[in-house]
Amino acid sequence: MVTLKDLAEDWIKARSALKQQIKMLESDPIYPQAGLSEEARTAIGQHIKKAIAEYDALLKENPNA
């Protein structure tokens, strides 16, 4: 049985992983070499930031998890 605490822990892990992805997009020179333009990196970063905001909202809605 999955508890709300289990879900919150997963949300926190996912949020952390997404933050790492943003950091890599913004600072890692490999992405331009992989064919991602600056515009694509910015767009991807914006989508990831929205996802992080959604995880933050989930955690705020369930503070006792």
Number of C-alpha atoms within 10 A of each C-alpha: 4 6 8 12 13 11 15 18 13 13 18 16 12 15 20 12 13 17 17 12 16 19 12 15 20 14 10 12 10 11 16 13 9 8 9 14 12 13 9 14 17 15 12 16 20 13 13 17 16 12 16 20 13 14 18 15 11 15 17 11 10 13 9 9 13
